[in-house]
């Protein structure tokens, strides 16, 4: 199990090695149905659940890819984990999960 935290330490563990920055990147856009439903909701106002689902799916996929990248460099954990997102093109969003891969030892 990969330990991931937004902090710079992991309680009960000593960081024995820093393996570098790791990341998971996903580029997503809404399906036609999600786009139509989201567009209609923009007119009426309120929470746009179809867009929220796209965002959550993008974060989850980026997180999994970040964990896979950490595992590929031999990490036991990730510290300083963050998300970032940016518009890539009209209706297309890049989601990035990143942090520092570390080797851990029980304290």
Secondary structure, DSSP 8 states (H G I E B T S, - for coil): --EE-SSS--TTEEEEEEEEEEEEEEEEE--HHHHHHHHHHHHH-S--HHHHHHHHHHHHHHHHHHHHHHHHTT-SEEEEEEEEEEEEETTEEEEEEEEEEEEEEE-
